[in-house]
Amino acid sequence: PGESTYVVARNNLFAGTDEALYKVNPVALDWDWNDLHRSTAGRVVYWQGTSYATFAAFQSGTGQEPNGLSAPPLLVDPGAGDFTPQPTSPLVDRGVEIPGINDRRPTADPPDLGAVERSQLFADAFEEGSTLRWADAVP
């Protein structure tokens, strides 16, 4: 249940041991350019009464995520709070530019999926080369 009427999601990673997405309410979703990954056996998505065992079935059954993927994210060390994609991660350069959000990056490569941009998070290089969360670095 919720009060939202419409949700748009881009460039995210949804990963877990259960469904990557479990939708039961009628809120309209517009999802694309995300990674929906389940690390254990079972359905990838439950969508308003329908189970989708594979990501391809979810895409064809709902029309969602035409540019998305379902792949192991290969993060540096999520257990220690480092959600940076490894160099070989399928999240690297897989995203889409979003005006006013990530369209002013100092590099020409496409944005990464997930919480952390591998090449640089901020244009001033504040987090470049660091695994610290930006909030932890403020004195």
C-alpha positions in Angstrom: 0.0 0.0 0.0 1.1 3.5 -0.6 0.1 7.0 -1.5 2.2 7.3 -4.7 0.5 7.4 -8.0 3.5 6.9 -10.3 7.1 5.8 -9.7 10.0 6.1 -12.1 13.2 4.1 -11.5 16.4 4.4 -13.5 20.1 3.3 -13.0 19.4 1.3 -9.9 20.5 -2.1 -8.5 17.8 -4.2 -6.9 19.5 -7.4 -5.5 18.7 -9.9 -2.9 18.0 -13.5 -1.9 14.3 -13.2 -2.7 12.5 -11.5 -5.5 14.3 -8.5 -7.0 10.9 -6.8 -7.2 7.7 -7.7 -5.4 4.8 -5.5 -6.5 1.3 -5.9 -5.1 -0.1 -2.4 -5.2 -1.7 -0.6 -8.1 0.9 2.2 -8.2 2.0 2.7 -11.8 5.7 2.0 -12.3 8.0 3.0 -15.1 11.2 1.0 -14.7 14.1 0.8 -17.1 18.0 0.7 -17.1 18.1 -1.2 -13.7 19.7 -4.4 -12.6 17.1 -6.8 -11.0 19.1 -9.7 -9.6 18.2 -12.6 -7.3 21.2 -14.5 -5.9 19.2 -17.7 -5.1 16.9 -20.0 -7.1 13.3 -18.8 -7.5 11.2 -16.3 -9.3 12.9 -13.0 -10.1 9.8 -10.9 -10.0 6.3 -11.1 -8.5 4.1 -8.5 -10.2 0.5 -8.1 -9.0 -0.4 -11.8 -8.9 1.9 -13.0 -11.6 5.2 -14.8 -10.9 8.1 -14.3 -13.4 10.7 -17.0 -13.1 13.1 -15.2 -15.5 13.9 -11.6 -16.2 13.1 -12.1 -19.9 9.6 -13.3 -18.9 9.2 -10.2 -16.8 10.2 -8.0 -19.6 7.9 -9.6 -22.1 5.0 -9.9 -19.7 5.0 -6.3 -18.4 6.9 -4.2 -20.9 9.1 -3.0 -18.0 12.9 -2.9 -18.1 13.5 -3.0 -21.9 17.1 -1.8 -21.4 17.5 -3.5 -18.0 19.4 -6.6 -17.0 19.4 -9.3 -14.4 23.1 -10.1 -13.6 25.2 -10.6 -10.5 26.3 -7.0 -9.7 30.0 -7.8 -8.8 30.4 -5.1 -6.1 33.8 -4.5 -4.3 32.7 -5.3 -0.8 29.0 -4.8 0.0 29.4 -6.5 3.4 31.8 -3.7 4.5 29.6 -1.0 2.9 31.6 -0.6 -0.3 29.0 -0.8 -3.1 31.5 0.3 -5.9 31.2 -1.9 -9.0 34.3 -4.0 -9.7 36.0 -3.2 -13.0 34.3 -6.3 -14.6 30.9 -5.6 -13.2 28.0 -5.6 -15.7 26.8 -2.4 -13.9 29.8 -0.3 -15.3 28.7 2.1 -18.1 25.3 0.4 -18.3 23.1 3.3 -17.2 21.4 6.2 -18.9 21.9 9.9 -18.5 19.2 11.7 -16.5 19.0 15.4 -17.0 19.8 17.3 -13.8 21.0 14.2 -12.0 24.0 12.6 -13.7 24.4 14.5 -17.0 27.3 16.6 -15.8 29.9 13.9 -15.1 33.5 14.8 -15.8 34.0 11.6 -17.9 32.4 10.8 -21.2 31.5 7.2 -20.3 27.9 6.3 -19.6 26.8 6.3 -16.0 27.0 3.1 -14.0 24.0 1.3 -12.4 23.7 1.3 -8.6 24.6 3.6 -5.7 28.2 4.3 -6.6 29.6 5.5 -9.9 32.9 3.6 -10.5 34.7 6.4 -12.3 33.6 9.3 -10.1 30.6 10.1 -8.0 30.8 13.8 -7.9 32.2 16.3 -10.5 34.7 17.6 -7.9 36.2 14.1 -7.5 35.3 14.1 -3.8 35.0 10.4 -3.6 37.5 9.4 -6.4 39.7 6.7 -5.1 38.0 6.4 -1.8 35.6 3.8 -0.3 34.4 6.2 2.4 30.8 7.3 2.4 30.7 11.0 1.7 28.7 11.6 4.9 31.4 9.9 7.0 34.1 12.1 5.6 32.5 15.4 6.9 34.2 16.5 10.1 
